[in-house]
Each structure stands twice: as structure tokens, then as C-alpha cells.
Amino acid sequence: MNKIEDELQFEFVRASGPGGQNVNKVATAVQLRFDARNSPSLPEQVKSRLVKLAGKRITVDGVLVIEARRFRTQEQNRFDALEKFYELLKKAYEKPKPRKKTKPTRTSKEKRLKEKKVRGDVKRGRQTKTFE
């Protein structure tokens, strides 16, 4: 995973929230950037799963942006951003279990048909009968 660490970029910006007098002076919030789509250290399947998992955090260019502004210090926020990134990466490496197709049981088919019949009877009871 050392290759991946070389591809990470950190940008420090001003954060809203806790910080007291320093909140308008010190850039403590962290933006971690990782070019997920063009990363040479990730297999294609992992890249596609990572893009899917990232959702709104991925840009049009395929760059993953993770923001961390929970703490008052750059160091803690940097660590928090790294933690979030590795958690997301861990989920992307997990292969989803393939879905096994199943057929409905005989009982469930009969139950569904019975409910349809009852619903049809209710609707038929609502109709107004016109005699000409």
C-alpha cells in the first residue's frame, strides 16, 4: 500500500466549526485527493467499486475527495481523512457475493393469487351497476 500513499495529495483549508479564535486564521481542515480512475496501483475491478462506493465524493475526472474537519488540528484531521480513505478502500477490495436466483415456493404463489382474487373482489364490489 506504499504506492497508494505516494498518490495521495493533501490540501489544507479553513474549516468552519470548533477552533475558537484560530478558526479564521489557521487552515485546519483537510482535503485528501486520490485519482481513483487513473491509479496504477489499483486493479480495474477495485477502481470501479471504489468509484461506485464514493458516490458524491468523486469528481467528474475520477478524483476522490475526502474532507476531514472534525478536529481542531491539521494532524488529527489528516489522520481522520486517511482513516476514512482506507475504510473506503477496504470496502472496495471486498468482492460482492453473487446473487443466487431462487424460485417462489408453491405456497407463496398460491398466497399471491389468493390476495389478487380478494383485491379483485373488493374492486368489483365498488363498481356501480347500470341497468339499461
SVG drawing of the C-alpha trace seen along z (x, -y; Angstrom):
<svg xmlns="http://www.w3.org/2000/svg" viewBox="-83 -35 88 61">
<polyline fill="none" stroke="black" stroke-width="0.4" points="0.0,0.0 3.0,-2.3 2.3,-3.0 -1.1,-4.3 0.3,-6.6 2.5,-8.3 -0.6,-9.0 -2.4,-10.9 -2.5,-14.6 -3.4,-16.7 -4.7,-20.3 -5.3,-22.3 -8.2,-24.7 -10.0,-26.8 -12.7,-24.9 -15.9,-26.0 -16.9,-24.8 -14.7,-24.4 -11.4,-26.3 -12.0,-29.4 -10.1,-32.5 -8.0,-30.5 -10.9,-29.4 -10.5,-32.3 -6.7,-32.2 -5.5,-28.6 -6.2,-26.2 -7.0,-23.0 -9.5,-21.2 -8.0,-18.6 -9.0,-17.7 -7.5,-14.3 -7.4,-13.8 -6.8,-10.5 -7.0,-10.0 -9.0,-6.7 -9.7,-6.4 -6.1,-6.7 -4.4,-5.0 -1.8,-2.4 -1.7,-0.7 -5.4,0.5 -6.9,3.3 -9.7,2.3 -12.5,4.0 -11.4,2.3 -11.4,-1.1 -14.9,-0.7 -16.2,0.4 -14.4,-2.5 -16.0,-5.0 -19.4,-3.4 -18.9,-3.5 -17.5,-7.1 -20.8,-8.5 -20.8,-12.3 -17.2,-12.4 -15.9,-11.5 -15.4,-14.3 -16.2,-14.1 -12.5,-13.5 -12.5,-10.4 -10.7,-12.1 -11.8,-11.0 -12.0,-14.0 -12.4,-13.2 -12.8,-16.1 -12.0,-16.0 -12.7,-18.9 -13.8,-17.2 -10.8,-18.2 -9.0,-21.4 -5.6,-20.4 -4.3,-19.6 -2.6,-16.5 -5.7,-15.0 -7.8,-15.9 -5.1,-14.4 -5.2,-11.2 -9.1,-11.2 -9.1,-11.7 -6.6,-8.8 -8.8,-6.6 -11.9,-7.4 -9.9,-6.7 -8.6,-3.4 -12.0,-2.3 -13.5,-3.1 -10.6,-1.3 -11.1,1.7 -14.8,1.9 -13.8,1.5 -11.5,4.5 -14.3,6.8 -15.9,8.7 -19.7,8.7 -21.3,12.1 -23.1,13.2 -26.9,13.3 -28.3,16.8 -31.6,16.9 -34.4,18.5 -37.9,19.5 -41.0,18.7 -42.4,21.6 -45.8,23.2 -47.3,21.8 -46.2,18.2 -47.6,18.5 -51.0,19.6 -50.9,16.9 -50.2,14.2 -53.1,15.5 -55.5,15.6 -54.6,12.0 -55.1,10.9 -58.5,12.6 -59.6,10.8 -58.4,7.5 -60.3,8.0 -63.4,8.8 -63.1,5.6 -62.7,3.6 -65.6,5.4 -67.8,4.5 -67.1,0.8 -68.4,0.8 -71.8,-0.8 -74.1,1.4 -76.1,-0.3 -79.2,1.3 -80.5,0.3"/>
</svg>
